[in-house]
Amino acid sequence: MMSRTGITSVTDALGAPDDLRAYQDARESGDLSVRVYCSIFFSHIQQMLDGGVRTGLGDEWCGSAS
Protein backbone atom coordinates (compact mmCIF):
# COMPACT_ATOMS: atom_id res chain seq x y z
CA MET A 1 0.00 0.00 0.00
CA MET A 2 2.77 2.44 0.87
CA SER A 3 4.66 1.79 -2.35
CA ARG A 4 1.51 2.24 -4.42
CA THR A 5 0.94 5.69 -2.91
CA GLY A 6 4.54 6.82 -3.45
CA ILE A 7 5.86 6.41 0.10
CA THR A 8 9.49 5.29 -0.14
CA SER A 9 10.59 5.16 3.51
CA VAL A 10 9.09 4.85 6.97
CA THR A 11 10.29 5.10 10.56
CA ASP A 12 9.21 2.71 13.29
CA ALA A 13 9.79 4.96 16.31
CA LEU A 14 8.81 2.37 18.93
CA GLY A 15 10.56 -0.68 17.50
CA ALA A 16 11.19 -3.90 19.36
CA PRO A 17 13.68 -6.66 18.59
CA ASP A 18 10.92 -8.76 16.98
CA ASP A 19 9.98 -5.83 14.72
CA LEU A 20 13.55 -5.44 13.53
CA ARG A 21 13.76 -9.18 12.88
CA ALA A 22 10.53 -9.04 10.82
CA TYR A 23 11.89 -6.16 8.72
CA GLN A 24 15.13 -8.05 8.15
CA ASP A 25 13.24 -11.21 7.18
CA ALA A 26 11.10 -9.23 4.73
CA ARG A 27 14.25 -7.69 3.25
CA GLU A 28 15.92 -11.08 2.81
CA SER A 29 12.82 -12.59 1.15
CA GLY A 30 12.40 -9.64 -1.21
CA ASP A 31 9.10 -8.55 0.34
CA LEU A 32 10.29 -5.19 1.71
CA SER A 33 9.24 -2.50 -0.76
CA VAL A 34 10.04 0.62 1.32
CA ARG A 35 13.06 1.63 3.37
CA VAL A 36 12.53 1.09 7.09
CA TYR A 37 14.32 2.95 9.87
CA CYS A 38 13.65 1.02 13.06
CA SER A 39 14.40 2.97 16.22
CA ILE A 40 14.50 0.52 19.08
CA PHE A 41 12.31 1.67 21.96
CA PHE A 42 14.39 2.47 25.06
CA SER A 43 12.98 -0.41 27.09
CA HIS A 44 14.58 -2.85 24.61
CA ILE A 45 18.01 -1.23 24.35
CA GLN A 46 19.71 -3.43 26.94
CA GLN A 47 18.34 -6.58 25.31
CA MET A 48 19.72 -5.41 21.96
CA LEU A 49 23.12 -4.53 23.43
CA ASP A 50 23.29 -7.86 25.26
CA GLY A 51 22.60 -9.55 21.92
CA GLY A 52 25.57 -7.79 20.35
CA VAL A 53 23.64 -5.26 18.26
CA ARG A 54 25.42 -1.96 17.73
CA THR A 55 24.80 1.21 15.75
CA GLY A 56 25.03 0.73 12.01
CA LEU A 57 23.13 -2.57 11.81
CA GLY A 58 21.50 -3.16 8.44
CA ASP A 59 21.83 -1.72 4.98
CA GLU A 60 20.23 1.05 2.92
CA TRP A 61 16.82 -0.72 3.06
CA CYS A 62 16.48 -1.97 6.60
CA GLY A 63 18.45 -0.81 9.59
CA SER A 64 18.48 0.21 13.18
CA ALA A 65 20.13 2.89 15.24
CA SER A 66 20.32 1.65 18.82
PDB file of N, H, CA, C and O in Angstrom:
ATOM      1  N   MET A   1       0.818  -1.183   0.000  1.00  0.00           N
ATOM      2  CA  MET A   1       0.000   0.000   0.000  1.00  0.00           C
ATOM      3  C   MET A   1       0.864   1.249   0.000  1.00  0.00           C
ATOM      4  O   MET A   1       0.580   2.200  -0.729  1.00  0.00           O
ATOM      5  N   MET A   2       1.919   1.257   0.813  1.00  0.00           N
ATOM      6  H   MET A   2       2.149   0.485   1.405  1.00  0.00           H
ATOM      7  CA  MET A   2       2.767   2.445   0.870  1.00  0.00           C
ATOM      8  C   MET A   2       3.462   2.692  -0.459  1.00  0.00           C
ATOM      9  O   MET A   2       3.514   3.828  -0.930  1.00  0.00           O
ATOM     10  N   SER A   3       3.990   1.652  -1.060  1.00  0.00           N
ATOM     11  H   SER A   3       3.948   0.729  -0.678  1.00  0.00           H
ATOM     12  CA  SER A   3       4.664   1.792  -2.350  1.00  0.00           C
ATOM     13  C   SER A   3       3.712   2.312  -3.417  1.00  0.00           C
ATOM     14  O   SER A   3       4.086   3.163  -4.225  1.00  0.00           O
ATOM     15  N   ARG A   4       2.492   1.809  -3.424  1.00  0.00           N
ATOM     16  H   ARG A   4       2.188   1.118  -2.768  1.00  0.00           H
ATOM     17  CA  ARG A   4       1.507   2.239  -4.424  1.00  0.00           C
ATOM     18  C   ARG A   4       1.180   3.717  -4.302  1.00  0.00           C
ATOM     19  O   ARG A   4       0.842   4.354  -5.299  1.00  0.00           O
ATOM     20  N   THR A   5       1.272   4.276  -3.104  1.00  0.00           N
ATOM     21  H   THR A   5       1.546   3.758  -2.294  1.00  0.00           H
ATOM     22  CA  THR A   5       0.940   5.687  -2.911  1.00  0.00           C
ATOM     23  C   THR A   5       2.164   6.594  -2.976  1.00  0.00           C
ATOM     24  O   THR A   5       2.055   7.802  -2.762  1.00  0.00           O
ATOM     25  N   GLY A   6       3.332   6.016  -3.272  1.00  0.00           N
ATOM     26  H   GLY A   6       3.420   5.035  -3.445  1.00  0.00           H
ATOM     27  CA  GLY A   6       4.541   6.817  -3.447  1.00  0.00           C
ATOM     28  C   GLY A   6       5.401   6.975  -2.213  1.00  0.00           C
ATOM     29  O   GLY A   6       6.405   7.686  -2.258  1.00  0.00           O
ATOM     30  N   ILE A   7       5.042   6.339  -1.113  1.00  0.00           N
ATOM     31  H   ILE A   7       4.227   5.761  -1.076  1.00  0.00           H
ATOM     32  CA  ILE A   7       5.860   6.408   0.099  1.00  0.00           C
ATOM     33  C   ILE A   7       7.068   5.502  -0.101  1.00  0.00           C
ATOM     34  O   ILE A   7       6.923   4.329  -0.444  1.00  0.00           O
ATOM     35  N   THR A   8       8.265   6.053   0.114  1.00  0.00           N
ATOM     36  H   THR A   8       8.383   7.006   0.393  1.00  0.00           H
ATOM     37  CA  THR A   8       9.486   5.289  -0.138  1.00  0.00           C
ATOM     38  C   THR A   8      10.233   4.899   1.127  1.00  0.00           C
ATOM     39  O   THR A   8      11.101   4.028   1.080  1.00  0.00           O
ATOM     40  N   SER A   9       9.917   5.526   2.259  1.00  0.00           N
ATOM     41  H   SER A   9       9.212   6.234   2.297  1.00  0.00           H
ATOM     42  CA  SER A   9      10.588   5.159   3.506  1.00  0.00           C
ATOM     43  C   SER A   9       9.681   5.457   4.689  1.00  0.00           C
ATOM     44  O   SER A   9       8.841   6.356   4.643  1.00  0.00           O
ATOM     45  N   VAL A  10       9.872   4.684   5.749  1.00  0.00           N
ATOM     46  H   VAL A  10      10.555   3.955   5.787  1.00  0.00           H
ATOM     47  CA  VAL A  10       9.094   4.849   6.971  1.00  0.00           C
ATOM     48  C   VAL A  10      10.020   4.720   8.175  1.00  0.00           C
ATOM     49  O   VAL A  10      11.116   4.170   8.076  1.00  0.00           O
ATOM     50  N   THR A  11       9.564   5.233   9.304  1.00  0.00           N
ATOM     51  H   THR A  11       8.673   5.680   9.385  1.00  0.00           H
ATOM     52  CA  THR A  11      10.294   5.100  10.563  1.00  0.00           C
ATOM     53  C   THR A  11       9.387   4.420  11.575  1.00  0.00           C
ATOM     54  O   THR A  11       8.246   4.834  11.781  1.00  0.00           O
ATOM     55  N   ASP A  12       9.900   3.386  12.198  1.00  0.00           N
ATOM     56  H   ASP A  12      10.827   3.050  12.031  1.00  0.00           H
ATOM     57  CA  ASP A  12       9.214   2.714  13.293  1.00  0.00           C
ATOM     58  C   ASP A  12       9.848   3.258  14.563  1.00  0.00           C
ATOM     59  O   ASP A  12      10.908   2.790  14.980  1.00  0.00           O
ATOM     60  N   ALA A  13       9.207   4.238  15.176  1.00  0.00           N
ATOM     61  H   ALA A  13       8.347   4.618  14.837  1.00  0.00           H
ATOM     62  CA  ALA A  13       9.794   4.957  16.311  1.00  0.00           C
ATOM     63  C   ALA A  13       9.749   4.175  17.618  1.00  0.00           C
ATOM     64  O   ALA A  13      10.471   4.511  18.557  1.00  0.00           O
ATOM     65  N   LEU A  14       8.927   3.151  17.698  1.00  0.00           N
ATOM     66  H   LEU A  14       8.340   2.878  16.935  1.00  0.00           H
ATOM     67  CA  LEU A  14       8.807   2.367  18.930  1.00  0.00           C
ATOM     68  C   LEU A  14       9.142   0.906  18.665  1.00  0.00           C
ATOM     69  O   LEU A  14       8.449   0.009  19.146  1.00  0.00           O
ATOM     70  N   GLY A  15      10.191   0.669  17.907  1.00  0.00           N
ATOM     71  H   GLY A  15      10.754   1.397  17.516  1.00  0.00           H
ATOM     72  CA  GLY A  15      10.565  -0.679  17.496  1.00  0.00           C
ATOM     73  C   GLY A  15      10.993  -1.576  18.645  1.00  0.00           C
ATOM     74  O   GLY A  15      11.500  -1.126  19.673  1.00  0.00           O
ATOM     75  N   ALA A  16      10.769  -2.850  18.427  1.00  0.00           N
ATOM     76  H   ALA A  16      10.358  -3.215  17.592  1.00  0.00           H
ATOM     77  CA  ALA A  16      11.192  -3.899  19.357  1.00  0.00           C
ATOM     78  C   ALA A  16      12.078  -4.873  18.587  1.00  0.00           C
ATOM     79  O   ALA A  16      12.066  -4.869  17.356  1.00  0.00           O
ATOM     80  N   PRO A  17      12.839  -5.698  19.279  1.00  0.00           N
ATOM     81  CA  PRO A  17      13.683  -6.660  18.585  1.00  0.00           C
ATOM     82  C   PRO A  17      12.920  -7.526  17.579  1.00  0.00           C
ATOM     83  O   PRO A  17      13.440  -7.808  16.500  1.00  0.00           O
ATOM     84  N   ASP A  18      11.706  -7.949  17.910  1.00  0.00           N
ATOM     85  H   ASP A  18      11.284  -7.719  18.787  1.00  0.00           H
ATOM     86  CA  ASP A  18      10.922  -8.758  16.980  1.00  0.00           C
ATOM     87  C   ASP A  18      10.536  -7.973  15.727  1.00  0.00           C
ATOM     88  O   ASP A  18      10.465  -8.541  14.637  1.00  0.00           O
ATOM     89  N   ASP A  19      10.287  -6.672  15.877  1.00  0.00           N
ATOM     90  H   ASP A  19      10.344  -6.211  16.762  1.00  0.00           H
ATOM     91  CA  ASP A  19       9.977  -5.829  14.720  1.00  0.00           C
ATOM     92  C   ASP A  19      11.173  -5.768  13.785  1.00  0.00           C
ATOM     93  O   ASP A  19      11.032  -5.945  12.575  1.00  0.00           O
ATOM     94  N   LEU A  20      12.336  -5.520  14.341  1.00  0.00           N
ATOM     95  H   LEU A  20      12.450  -5.376  15.324  1.00  0.00           H
ATOM     96  CA  LEU A  20      13.548  -5.443  13.530  1.00  0.00           C
ATOM     97  C   LEU A  20      13.789  -6.764  12.805  1.00  0.00           C
ATOM     98  O   LEU A  20      14.152  -6.773  11.629  1.00  0.00           O
ATOM     99  N   ARG A  21      13.590  -7.864  13.497  1.00  0.00           N
ATOM    100  H   ARG A  21      13.295  -7.857  14.453  1.00  0.00           H
ATOM    101  CA  ARG A  21      13.757  -9.182  12.877  1.00  0.00           C
ATOM    102  C   ARG A  21      12.775  -9.356  11.715  1.00  0.00           C
ATOM    103  O   ARG A  21      13.147  -9.884  10.668  1.00  0.00           O
ATOM    104  N   ALA A  22      11.538  -8.922  11.889  1.00  0.00           N
ATOM    105  H   ALA A  22      11.235  -8.493  12.740  1.00  0.00           H
ATOM    106  CA  ALA A  22      10.534  -9.041  10.824  1.00  0.00           C
ATOM    107  C   ALA A  22      10.929  -8.205   9.611  1.00  0.00           C
ATOM    108  O   ALA A  22      10.775  -8.659   8.477  1.00  0.00           O
ATOM    109  N   TYR A  23      11.437  -6.987   9.831  1.00  0.00           N
ATOM    110  H   TYR A  23      11.562  -6.618  10.752  1.00  0.00           H
ATOM    111  CA  TYR A  23      11.893  -6.155   8.716  1.00  0.00           C
ATOM    112  C   TYR A  23      13.070  -6.817   7.995  1.00  0.00           C
ATOM    113  O   TYR A  23      13.138  -6.806   6.766  1.00  0.00           O
ATOM    114  N   GLN A  24      13.980  -7.383   8.756  1.00  0.00           N
ATOM    115  H   GLN A  24      13.925  -7.392   9.754  1.00  0.00           H
ATOM    116  CA  GLN A  24      15.132  -8.050   8.151  1.00  0.00           C
ATOM    117  C   GLN A  24      14.695  -9.278   7.356  1.00  0.00           C
ATOM    118  O   GLN A  24      15.206  -9.524   6.264  1.00  0.00           O
ATOM    119  N   ASP A  25      13.758 -10.045   7.896  1.00  0.00           N
ATOM    120  H   ASP A  25      13.343  -9.846   8.784  1.00  0.00           H
ATOM    121  CA  ASP A  25      13.243 -11.213   7.179  1.00  0.00           C
ATOM    122  C   ASP A  25      12.559 -10.797   5.880  1.00  0.00           C
ATOM    123  O   ASP A  25      12.742 -11.438   4.845  1.00  0.00           O
ATOM    124  N   ALA A  26      11.774  -9.724   5.935  1.00  0.00           N
ATOM    125  H   ALA A  26      11.626  -9.203   6.776  1.00  0.00           H
ATOM    126  CA  ALA A  26      11.100  -9.228   4.730  1.00  0.00           C
ATOM    127  C   ALA A  26      12.125  -8.758   3.702  1.00  0.00           C
ATOM    128  O   ALA A  26      11.945  -8.974   2.504  1.00  0.00           O
ATOM    129  N   ARG A  27      13.180  -8.127   4.156  1.00  0.00           N
ATOM    130  H   ARG A  27      13.326  -7.951   5.130  1.00  0.00           H
ATOM    131  CA  ARG A  27      14.253  -7.685   3.249  1.00  0.00           C
ATOM    132  C   ARG A  27      14.907  -8.887   2.569  1.00  0.00           C
ATOM    133  O   ARG A  27      15.094  -8.893   1.353  1.00  0.00           O
ATOM    134  N   GLU A  28      15.248  -9.887   3.347  1.00  0.00           N
ATOM    135  H   GLU A  28      15.097  -9.883   4.336  1.00  0.00           H
ATOM    136  CA  GLU A  28      15.917 -11.080   2.805  1.00  0.00           C
ATOM    137  C   GLU A  28      15.042 -11.847   1.818  1.00  0.00           C
ATOM    138  O   GLU A  28      15.554 -12.435   0.866  1.00  0.00           O
ATOM    139  N   SER A  29      13.726 -11.845   2.039  1.00  0.00           N
ATOM    140  H   SER A  29      13.310 -11.367   2.813  1.00  0.00           H
ATOM    141  CA  SER A  29      12.819 -12.586   1.153  1.00  0.00           C
ATOM    142  C   SER A  29      12.395 -11.776  -0.064  1.00  0.00           C
ATOM    143  O   SER A  29      11.736 -12.296  -0.964  1.00  0.00           O
ATOM    144  N   GLY A  30      12.777 -10.488  -0.090  1.00  0.00           N
ATOM    145  H   GLY A  30      13.312 -10.065   0.642  1.00  0.00           H
ATOM    146  CA  GLY A  30      12.401  -9.638  -1.211  1.00  0.00           C
ATOM    147  C   GLY A  30      11.033  -9.000  -1.068  1.00  0.00           C
ATOM    148  O   GLY A  30      10.517  -8.423  -2.026  1.00  0.00           O
ATOM    149  N   ASP A  31      10.440  -9.094   0.107  1.00  0.00           N
ATOM    150  H   ASP A  31      10.860  -9.562   0.885  1.00  0.00           H
ATOM    151  CA  ASP A  31       9.104  -8.552   0.336  1.00  0.00           C
ATOM    152  C   ASP A  31       9.088  -7.124   0.878  1.00  0.00           C
ATOM    153  O   ASP A  31       8.012  -6.546   1.031  1.00  0.00           O
ATOM    154  N   LEU A  32      10.228  -6.551   1.167  1.00  0.00           N
ATOM    155  H   LEU A  32      11.102  -7.021   1.043  1.00  0.00           H
ATOM    156  CA  LEU A  32      10.287  -5.193   1.711  1.00  0.00           C
ATOM    157  C   LEU A  32      10.350  -4.211   0.548  1.00  0.00           C
ATOM    158  O   LEU A  32      11.330  -4.193  -0.198  1.00  0.00           O
ATOM    159  N   SER A  33       9.316  -3.399   0.390  1.00  0.00           N
ATOM    160  H   SER A  33       8.520  -3.414   0.995  1.00  0.00           H
ATOM    161  CA  SER A  33       9.244  -2.496  -0.760  1.00  0.00           C
ATOM    162  C   SER A  33       9.492  -1.037  -0.399  1.00  0.00           C
ATOM    163  O   SER A  33       9.493  -0.183  -1.285  1.00  0.00           O
ATOM    164  N   VAL A  34       9.701  -0.732   0.869  1.00  0.00           N
ATOM    165  H   VAL A  34       9.701  -1.426   1.589  1.00  0.00           H
ATOM    166  CA  VAL A  34      10.042   0.621   1.321  1.00  0.00           C
ATOM    167  C   VAL A  34      11.232   0.519   2.271  1.00  0.00           C
ATOM    168  O   VAL A  34      11.471  -0.528   2.872  1.00  0.00           O
ATOM    169  N   ARG A  35      11.964   1.600   2.398  1.00  0.00           N
ATOM    170  H   ARG A  35      11.770   2.451   1.910  1.00  0.00           H
ATOM    171  CA  ARG A  35      13.058   1.627   3.375  1.00  0.00           C
ATOM    172  C   ARG A  35      12.447   1.761   4.769  1.00  0.00           C
ATOM    173  O   ARG A  35      11.472   2.487   4.964  1.00  0.00           O
ATOM    174  N   VAL A  36      13.028   1.058   5.726  1.00  0.00           N
ATOM    175  H   VAL A  36      13.820   0.469   5.568  1.00  0.00           H
ATOM    176  CA  VAL A  36      12.525   1.089   7.092  1.00  0.00           C
ATOM    177  C   VAL A  36      13.652   1.495   8.027  1.00  0.00           C
ATOM    178  O   VAL A  36      14.724   0.889   8.029  1.00  0.00           O
ATOM    179  N   TYR A  37      13.397   2.518   8.814  1.00  0.00           N
ATOM    180  H   TYR A  37      12.526   3.010   8.812  1.00  0.00           H
ATOM    181  CA  TYR A  37      14.318   2.947   9.867  1.00  0.00           C
ATOM    182  C   TYR A  37      13.669   2.551  11.186  1.00  0.00           C
ATOM    183  O   TYR A  37      12.675   3.146  11.603  1.00  0.00           O
ATOM    184  N   CYS A  38      14.230   1.556  11.829  1.00  0.00           N
ATOM    185  H   CYS A  38      15.037   1.072  11.490  1.00  0.00           H
ATOM    186  CA  CYS A  38      13.653   1.016  13.060  1.00  0.00           C
ATOM    187  C   CYS A  38      14.437   1.552  14.256  1.00  0.00           C
ATOM    188  O   CYS A  38      15.581   1.166  14.493  1.00  0.00           O
ATOM    189  N   SER A  39      13.802   2.441  14.993  1.00  0.00           N
ATOM    190  H   SER A  39      12.872   2.755  14.800  1.00  0.00           H
ATOM    191  CA  SER A  39      14.402   2.968  16.219  1.00  0.00           C
ATOM    192  C   SER A  39      13.926   2.104  17.374  1.00  0.00           C
ATOM    193  O   SER A  39      12.735   2.054  17.679  1.00  0.00           O
ATOM    194  N   ILE A  40      14.859   1.433  18.004  1.00  0.00           N
ATOM    195  H   ILE A  40      15.827   1.474  17.756  1.00  0.00           H
ATOM    196  CA  ILE A  40      14.502   0.516  19.083  1.00  0.00           C
ATOM    197  C   ILE A  40      14.058   1.313  20.315  1.00  0.00           C
ATOM    198  O   ILE A  40      14.780   2.181  20.807  1.00  0.00           O
ATOM    199  N   PHE A  41      12.874   1.002  20.789  1.00  0.00           N
ATOM    200  H   PHE A  41      12.287   0.297  20.390  1.00  0.00           H
ATOM    201  CA  PHE A  41      12.312   1.671  21.964  1.00  0.00           C
ATOM    202  C   PHE A  41      13.242   1.464  23.158  1.00  0.00           C
ATOM    203  O   PHE A  41      13.817   0.388  23.317  1.00  0.00           O
ATOM    204  N   PHE A  42      13.389   2.479  23.986  1.00  0.00           N
ATOM    205  H   PHE A  42      12.922   3.354  23.856  1.00  0.00           H
ATOM    206  CA  PHE A  42      14.389   2.469  25.059  1.00  0.00           C
ATOM    207  C   PHE A  42      14.294   1.264  25.978  1.00  0.00           C
ATOM    208  O   PHE A  42      15.310   0.822  26.514  1.00  0.00           O
ATOM    209  N   SER A  43      13.110   0.729  26.171  1.00  0.00           N
ATOM    210  H   SER A  43      12.285   1.088  25.736  1.00  0.00           H
ATOM    211  CA  SER A  43      12.983  -0.413  27.085  1.00  0.00           C
ATOM    212  C   SER A  43      13.621  -1.688  26.521  1.00  0.00           C
ATOM    213  O   SER A  43      13.800  -2.663  27.250  1.00  0.00           O
ATOM    214  N   HIS A  44      13.963  -1.685  25.240  1.00  0.00           N
ATOM    215  H   HIS A  44      13.817  -0.892  24.648  1.00  0.00           H
ATOM    216  CA  HIS A  44      14.580  -2.849  24.607  1.00  0.00           C
ATOM    217  C   HIS A  44      16.084  -2.673  24.361  1.00  0.00           C
ATOM    218  O   HIS A  44      16.747  -3.596  23.886  1.00  0.00           O
ATOM    219  N   ILE A  45      16.611  -1.514  24.677  1.00  0.00           N
ATOM    220  H   ILE A  45      16.072  -0.764  25.063  1.00  0.00           H
ATOM    221  CA  ILE A  45      18.005  -1.228  24.353  1.00  0.00           C
ATOM    222  C   ILE A  45      18.957  -2.223  25.009  1.00  0.00           C
ATOM    223  O   ILE A  45      19.858  -2.729  24.340  1.00  0.00           O
ATOM    224  N   GLN A  46      18.788  -2.513  26.274  1.00  0.00           N
ATOM    225  H   GLN A  46      18.056  -2.102  26.817  1.00  0.00           H
ATOM    226  CA  GLN A  46      19.712  -3.428  26.943  1.00  0.00           C
ATOM    227  C   GLN A  46      19.661  -4.815  26.320  1.00  0.00           C
ATOM    228  O   GLN A  46      20.699  -5.457  26.159  1.00  0.00           O
ATOM    229  N   GLN A  47      18.488  -5.280  25.974  1.00  0.00           N
ATOM    230  H   GLN A  47      17.644  -4.759  26.106  1.00  0.00           H
ATOM    231  CA  GLN A  47      18.345  -6.577  25.309  1.00  0.00           C
ATOM    232  C   GLN A  47      19.103  -6.581  23.985  1.00  0.00           C
ATOM    233  O   GLN A  47      19.762  -7.567  23.655  1.00  0.00           O
ATOM    234  N   MET A  48      19.018  -5.505  23.234  1.00  0.00           N
ATOM    235  H   MET A  48      18.483  -4.704  23.502  1.00  0.00           H
ATOM    236  CA  MET A  48      19.723  -5.411  21.961  1.00  0.00           C
ATOM    237  C   MET A  48      21.236  -5.385  22.177  1.00  0.00           C
ATOM    238  O   MET A  48      21.977  -6.071  21.474  1.00  0.00           O
ATOM    239  N   LEU A  49      21.688  -4.605  23.135  1.00  0.00           N
ATOM    240  H   LEU A  49      21.086  -4.048  23.707  1.00  0.00           H
ATOM    241  CA  LEU A  49      23.120  -4.530  23.431  1.00  0.00           C
ATOM    242  C   LEU A  49      23.652  -5.878  23.921  1.00  0.00           C
ATOM    243  O   LEU A  49      24.739  -6.303  23.531  1.00  0.00           O
ATOM    244  N   ASP A  50      22.880  -6.542  24.774  1.00  0.00           N
ATOM    245  H   ASP A  50      21.996  -6.197  25.091  1.00  0.00           H
ATOM    246  CA  ASP A  50      23.285  -7.860  25.259  1.00  0.00           C
ATOM    247  C   ASP A  50      23.388  -8.873  24.118  1.00  0.00           C
ATOM    248  O   ASP A  50      24.188  -9.806  24.178  1.00  0.00           O
ATOM    249  N   GLY A  51      22.576  -8.681  23.084  1.00  0.00           N
ATOM    250  H   GLY A  51      21.926  -7.923  23.035  1.00  0.00           H
ATOM    251  CA  GLY A  51      22.599  -9.554  21.920  1.00  0.00           C
ATOM    252  C   GLY A  51      23.687  -9.201  20.916  1.00  0.00           C
ATOM    253  O   GLY A  51      23.825  -9.864  19.888  1.00  0.00           O
ATOM    254  N   GLY A  52      24.465  -8.152  21.212  1.00  0.00           N
ATOM    255  H   GLY A  52      24.353  -7.614  22.047  1.00  0.00           H
ATOM    256  CA  GLY A  52      25.571  -7.785  20.348  1.00  0.00           C
ATOM    257  C   GLY A  52      25.244  -6.768  19.269  1.00  0.00           C
ATOM    258  O   GLY A  52      26.093  -6.472  18.428  1.00  0.00           O
ATOM    259  N   VAL A  53      24.034  -6.228  19.273  1.00  0.00           N
ATOM    260  H   VAL A  53      23.345  -6.468  19.956  1.00  0.00           H
ATOM    261  CA  VAL A  53      23.640  -5.259  18.255  1.00  0.00           C
ATOM    262  C   VAL A  53      24.257  -3.905  18.587  1.00  0.00           C
ATOM    263  O   VAL A  53      24.223  -3.449  19.730  1.00  0.00           O
ATOM    264  N   ARG A  54      24.815  -3.284  17.572  1.00  0.00           N
ATOM    265  H   ARG A  54      24.843  -3.655  16.643  1.00  0.00           H
ATOM    266  CA  ARG A  54      25.420  -1.961  17.727  1.00  0.00           C
ATOM    267  C   ARG A  54      24.918  -1.045  16.633  1.00  0.00           C
ATOM    268  O   ARG A  54      24.306  -1.508  15.670  1.00  0.00           O
ATOM    269  N   THR A  55      25.163   0.230  16.762  1.00  0.00           N
ATOM    270  H   THR A  55      25.660   0.606  17.543  1.00  0.00           H
ATOM    271  CA  THR A  55      24.798   1.214  15.751  1.00  0.00           C
ATOM    272  C   THR A  55      25.352   0.794  14.398  1.00  0.00           C
ATOM    273  O   THR A  55      26.457   0.261  14.303  1.00  0.00           O
ATOM    274  N   GLY A  56      24.572   1.041  13.358  1.00  0.00           N
ATOM    275  H   GLY A  56      23.674   1.474  13.436  1.00  0.00           H
ATOM    276  CA  GLY A  56      25.026   0.728  12.013  1.00  0.00           C
ATOM    277  C   GLY A  56      24.519  -0.601  11.493  1.00  0.00           C
ATOM    278  O   GLY A  56      24.897  -1.007  10.394  1.00  0.00           O
ATOM    279  N   LEU A  57      23.673  -1.294  12.246  1.00  0.00           N
ATOM    280  H   LEU A  57      23.366  -0.964  13.139  1.00  0.00           H
ATOM    281  CA  LEU A  57      23.129  -2.569  11.808  1.00  0.00           C
ATOM    282  C   LEU A  57      22.247  -2.354  10.580  1.00  0.00           C
ATOM    283  O   LEU A  57      21.448  -1.417  10.547  1.00  0.00           O
ATOM    284  N   GLY A  58      22.384  -3.201   9.587  1.00  0.00           N
ATOM    285  H   GLY A  58      23.032  -3.962   9.613  1.00  0.00           H
ATOM    286  CA  GLY A  58      21.497  -3.157   8.438  1.00  0.00           C
ATOM    287  C   GLY A  58      22.184  -2.630   7.191  1.00  0.00           C
ATOM    288  O   GLY A  58      23.409  -2.558   7.101  1.00  0.00           O
ATOM    289  N   ASP A  59      21.347  -2.266   6.237  1.00  0.00           N
ATOM    290  H   ASP A  59      20.352  -2.325   6.309  1.00  0.00           H
ATOM    291  CA  ASP A  59      21.831  -1.719   4.978  1.00  0.00           C
ATOM    292  C   ASP A  59      20.956  -0.533   4.594  1.00  0.00           C
ATOM    293  O   ASP A  59      20.259   0.019   5.445  1.00  0.00           O
ATOM    294  N   GLU A  60      20.982  -0.134   3.325  1.00  0.00           N
ATOM    295  H   GLU A  60      21.548  -0.582   2.633  1.00  0.00           H
ATOM    296  CA  GLU A  60      20.227   1.053   2.924  1.00  0.00           C
ATOM    297  C   GLU A  60      18.715   0.822   2.904  1.00  0.00           C
ATOM    298  O   GLU A  60      17.958   1.779   2.739  1.00  0.00           O
ATOM    299  N   TRP A  61      18.258  -0.420   3.068  1.00  0.00           N
ATOM    300  H   TRP A  61      18.873  -1.197   3.201  1.00  0.00           H
ATOM    301  CA  TRP A  61      16.823  -0.715   3.062  1.00  0.00           C
ATOM    302  C   TRP A  61      16.241  -0.975   4.433  1.00  0.00           C
ATOM    303  O   TRP A  61      15.083  -0.647   4.693  1.00  0.00           O
ATOM    304  N   CYS A  62      17.026  -1.553   5.301  1.00  0.00           N
ATOM    305  H   CYS A  62      17.966  -1.819   5.090  1.00  0.00           H
ATOM    306  CA  CYS A  62      16.475  -1.968   6.603  1.00  0.00           C
ATOM    307  C   CYS A  62      17.583  -1.849   7.639  1.00  0.00           C
ATOM    308  O   CYS A  62      18.595  -2.545   7.553  1.00  0.00           O
ATOM    309  N   GLY A  63      17.398  -0.982   8.606  1.00  0.00           N
ATOM    310  H   GLY A  63      16.576  -0.416   8.676  1.00  0.00           H
ATOM    311  CA  GLY A  63      18.452  -0.814   9.590  1.00  0.00           C
ATOM    312  C   GLY A  63      17.920  -0.329  10.913  1.00  0.00           C
ATOM    313  O   GLY A  63      16.726  -0.080  11.081  1.00  0.00           O
ATOM    314  N   SER A  64      18.828  -0.205  11.834  1.00  0.00           N
ATOM    315  H   SER A  64      19.797  -0.407  11.697  1.00  0.00           H
ATOM    316  CA  SER A  64      18.484   0.213  13.178  1.00  0.00           C
ATOM    317  C   SER A  64      19.581   1.091  13.728  1.00  0.00           C
ATOM    318  O   SER A  64      20.761   0.881  13.451  1.00  0.00           O
ATOM    319  N   ALA A  65      19.192   2.055  14.493  1.00  0.00           N
ATOM    320  H   ALA A  65      18.232   2.226  14.718  1.00  0.00           H
ATOM    321  CA  ALA A  65      20.130   2.890  15.238  1.00  0.00           C
ATOM    322  C   ALA A  65      19.804   2.701  16.704  1.00  0.00           C
ATOM    323  O   ALA A  65      18.846   3.287  17.208  1.00  0.00           O
ATOM    324  N   SER A  66      20.590   1.890  17.395  1.00  0.00           N
ATOM    325  H   SER A  66      21.368   1.414  16.985  1.00  0.00           H
ATOM    326  CA  SER A  66      20.316   1.645  18.818  1.00  0.00           C
ATOM    327  C   SER A  66      21.258   2.451  19.675  1.00  0.00           C
ATOM    328  O   SER A  66      21.187   2.382  20.902  1.00  0.00           O
TER     329      SER A  66
END
